């Protein structure tokens, strides 16, 4: 633990008198974070050395490695639009009762499409949102199916299981 605090203190002292360098780093990382591809350490290091005009020192190299990790971690895949639609249709189905069946059908359709297009190793995320939309849309449809079965059994088979 003492080593960690010593390292943080030394790192802070070494980089405390570099206000102009911080602007160069923030401009470069801001430009590189706009791209959708992952940023490599050598790419960022060469860009910073090019802007600075000389090689980076030890603390700047460490800071560059940390920045690369943070930049690559923050780049997330976009949420699939069908996931959002499934969730909102499922939620709106409970708020607008006359349209519940129609909105639930849309929620189930969009939820199934989104589950197929999201997940691990896919280009979109939002699988959980799609599952929530599918459940929100599926519950009213299951209730409707139960009600239809309760009313259809006496008509077609002469047995009443619900009343």
N, C-alpha and C positions, 0 to 999 in steps of 0.2 A: 504494500500500500504506500509506503514511504517513497519507493521508487517511482510510482505513478505520479504522486504529487510533485516530486522533484522534476520529472519529465515535463509535466504541465507548466510548472514555474519557469523552467529553462526555455520551453517553447514560447511561452508568453513574453519572456524578456527578449528573446531573439527577434521576435516578430513585432515588438511594441513600437520600434522606431521605423516602421515601413508603411506609412500612410499612403504614399503614392503607389506602392506595389499592390496594396489591397484593391485599389480601383482597377488596375490591370487584370487582376485575378477575377474580380467580380464581373467585369465586362466580358472576359473570355468565357467564363463559366455560364454567364447568362446567354451568350450567343450559342454555346454548345448545348445548353439545356433545351433550346427551342427545337433542336433536331430530334427526330423520333428514334434514331439509332443509338446504340450504346456508345459511350465515350471511352476511348482507351487512354491509358496513362501516358503513353508515348505521344499520342496526338495532342493531349492537353499540355504536356511538358514542352513540346516543340513550339506550340502556339504561344505559350508564355515566354519562352526564351526568345522567340522572334520579336514579340512586343517589347520585351525588356532590353534586348540587344546584347545580352550576355547569358552565360549559363546560370541555372538556378543553384542556390546554396542548399545545404542539407535540410534546413527547416522548411524551405519552400518546396523541396521535393516531397517531404512528408505531408505537408499541407496539400499538395497536388494529389497525392495518393488518397488522402481522406476525401477530397472533393470529388474524385472520380467515383469512389464508392458511394457517396451520397447522391451524385447525379444519376448513376445507374440504378440506384435503389428507388428513386422518386419517379422514374419513368414507368408509368403504369399503362396497361392496355385500356382502351376505351370500353365503356359499358355498352353492350349491344342494345340497340333501340328497342328490339322486341322484348327485352327484359323489362325495360321501363314501361312499355305499353301494357305488358301482362300485369305488372303491379298496379298501374293506375286503373286499368279496366276492372281488375278484381276489387280494388278499393272503392271505386265509384259504383260498383254493383250494389254495395251495401248502403250507399248514400242515396241513390235514386232508385227506390223500390219498384216503380213501374217498369224500369228498364233492366232489372236485375238479370233476367235470363239472357238477354241480348249481350249485355256487358260481360256476363260470366262466360258465355261462349267465346267472345273475343279474347278474354283473359286466358282461357284454356288453349286456344289456338296459338296465340302469341307466346304463351309460356312453353308450349311444346317446341315451337320453332326456335326459341331462344336457348332452351336446354340443349338442343342439337348443335347449335353454333357456338356455345360457350363451354368453358371448362378448362382443364389442364391442357397445355400445349396447343391452345387455339389462339386466334388473334384478338378475341374479345373476352371480357370478363362480365360478370353479372349473373352467374348461374344461380346464386342464392336469391336474387331478386326475382328471377324467372320462376323458381320453385315456390316462392311466397305468392306470386301472382297466380300460379297454377292452383295452389291450395285455396286461395281466396276465391278464385273463380269456380273451383270444383265443388266446394261445399254447397252453394245454392243449387247447383245442378244435381247433386246427390239427393238433396232434400226434395227437389222437384220430382226426381225419379221415384222416390219413396211415396210421395203423395199420389202420383199417377198410378203406381202399383196398387195402393190402397183403394183407390176409386175404381180401378179396372178389374180387380179380382171379383167383386160381387157381380159386375155386369157380365163378364165373360164366363166365369166358372161357378158362380152362385155361392161362393164362400167369402166370408168377411173375416179378414185377419186383423184389421185395424180398429174396428169399433167394438 
